[in-house]
Amino acid sequence: MYFLDDEHQKRVDAQTAVIEERVVTAVKDAVSRLAPARLEWGVGRTTFAVNRRNNREAEVEKLRADGALKGPVDHDLPVLAVRSIAAGDAGTDGKLLAVAFGYACHATTLDGYAWSGDWPGFRAGRDRAGASRRDGPVLGRLRRRTRTRSPRRTRELVRDYGHQAASGVEAVLKDGMKPIGGGLSIAYSQIDLPFAELPTRGKAGGGRRREGAEGPLHGPPGEAAFGSVGP
C-alpha cells in the first residue's frame, strides 16, 4: 500500500538489515547463556485502560470520577516471571531474570511523530532504573484493540500510565506469583499465503463516499474500498 521511491526503498532495506542483524545477535547471545530456570505467574490489576468505542475522550475524566465509564474493559495484568535456579548457592537462587506482562490497551497515548515507546516504554524505563533489584528485561504484550488509555496526548500522562503498569507488575512480583510446573512443548509450522494484487495509485486515491455513509470510502462497484475507520 506504500508507494516508495528508490531512495526510500534503500532506507527501508538498510533498516531491515540492521534489525535482522540485531535480532540474530540477540538470539545467539541468549542461546550462549542458557541455564536452568523456573517460571512463575500471577495476575495483577491496573485501571487506566478505557473502552474507546463507548466513552468520548473529552468526557472520560468525569465519567471515571462518577464511576460511569461504559463498555467492556479488561483491567487484568497477567505477569510471567523467570527466576534462576542455582545449585548450591542460595544467594543467587531465585534471582529475577526476565518479566513478561500483558495489558489490554493500545500504546498510542501520544499523537505526534516523535519516536516513543509510549506507556510501555516508560514502564520498561522504570524497570531499568531499578536494575539493582531486577536485572532481567521486561516484555509487554498489548491486547484487544478496542481498549485505549484515556485521557491522552501529553508526556505526563504517558509517564503516569507507564508507572501505573509498573506498580501493578511489581505488586504481583512481590506478593502474587505461583510456580508453573510440567513440561514445555514447542510447535512450528508455515503456510503458503500469497499476497493479492496491490491496487494502483489511481484506484487507491479514487474512492468516493456514499451519501450518508460513515467509515471507509467506497469506490465504484467491483473495486476495493479505501479509507480509514473512525475511532
Backbone hydrogen bonds, N-H to C=O, Kabsch-Sander energy under -0.5 kcal/mol:
donor,donor_aa,acceptor,acceptor_aa,energy
4,L,2,Y,-0.8
9,Q,5,D,-2.3
10,K,6,D,-2.0
11,R,7,E,-1.7
12,V,8,H,-2.3
13,D,9,Q,-2.6
14,A,10,K,-2.4
15,Q,11,R,-2.5
16,T,12,V,-2.5
17,A,13,D,-2.1
18,V,14,A,-1.9
19,I,15,Q,-2.4
20,E,16,T,-2.6
21,E,17,A,-2.3
22,R,18,V,-2.4
23,V,19,I,-2.6
24,V,20,E,-2.4
25,T,21,E,-2.3
26,A,22,R,-2.4
27,V,23,V,-2.3
28,K,24,V,-2.5
29,D,25,T,-2.3
30,A,26,A,-2.3
31,V,27,V,-2.7
32,S,28,K,-2.0
33,R,29,D,-0.7
33,R,30,A,-1.0
34,L,31,V,-1.2
38,R,83,R,-2.7
40,E,81,A,-2.3
41,W,178,K,-2.5
42,G,79,V,-2.0
44,G,77,L,-2.4
46,T,75,H,-1.8
50,V,148,T,-3.8
52,R,50,V,-0.8
52,R,146,T,-1.7
53,R,146,T,-0.5
54,N,51,N,-0.9
55,N,51,N,-0.7
59,E,56,R,-1.8
60,V,56,R,-0.7
60,V,57,E,-1.1
63,L,59,E,-2.6
64,R,60,V,-3.1
65,A,61,E,-2.3
66,D,62,K,-2.2
67,G,64,R,-1.2
68,A,63,L,-3.4
75,H,73,V,-0.6
77,L,44,G,-1.9
79,V,42,G,-3.4
80,L,100,A,-3.3
81,A,40,E,-3.0
82,V,98,A,-2.5
83,R,38,R,-2.7
84,S,95,K,-2.3
85,I,36,P,-1.2
87,A,85,I,-0.6
89,D,86,A,-1.5
92,T,89,D,-1.5
93,D,89,D,-1.4
94,G,84,S,-2.1
95,K,92,T,-1.6
97,L,82,V,-3.4
98,A,82,V,-1.3
99,V,137,P,-2.4
100,A,80,L,-2.7
101,F,139,L,-2.8
102,G,78,P,-1.8
103,Y,141,R,-2.1
104,A,74,D,-0.5
105,C,103,Y,-2.1
106,H,147,R,-1.6
108,T,106,H,-0.6
121,G,117,G,-1.6
121,G,118,D,-0.7
122,F,118,D,-1.6
123,R,119,W,-1.9
124,A,120,P,-2.4
125,G,121,G,-2.3
126,R,122,F,-2.0
127,D,123,R,-1.6
128,R,124,A,-2.3
129,A,125,G,-1.9
130,G,126,R,-1.0
130,G,127,D,-0.7
131,A,128,R,-1.6
133,R,130,G,-2.3
134,R,130,G,-1.9
135,D,96,L,-0.7
136,G,96,L,-0.5
139,L,99,V,-2.5
141,R,101,F,-2.6
143,R,103,Y,-1.5
147,R,144,R,-1.6
148,T,50,V,-2.7
150,S,48,F,-1.2
153,R,109,T,-2.6
158,V,154,T,-1.8
159,R,155,R,-2.4
160,D,156,E,-2.2
161,Y,157,L,-2.8
162,G,158,V,-2.3
163,H,159,R,-2.3
164,Q,160,D,-2.3
165,A,161,Y,-2.3
166,A,162,G,-2.4
167,S,163,H,-2.6
168,G,164,Q,-2.0
169,V,165,A,-2.4
170,E,166,A,-2.8
171,A,167,S,-2.1
172,V,168,G,-1.6
173,L,169,V,-2.5
174,K,170,E,-1.8
175,D,171,A,-2.2
176,G,172,V,-2.1
178,K,41,W,-2.8
180,I,39,L,-2.4
181,G,179,P,-0.5
193,L,191,I,-0.8
204,A,200,T,-2.5
205,G,201,R,-2.1
206,G,202,G,-0.6
206,G,203,K,-0.6
208,R,218,H,-1.3
213,A,210,R,-2.3
217,L,226,F,-1.9
218,H,208,R,-2.0
219,G,217,L,-0.5
223,E,220,P,-2.1
226,F,217,L,-0.7
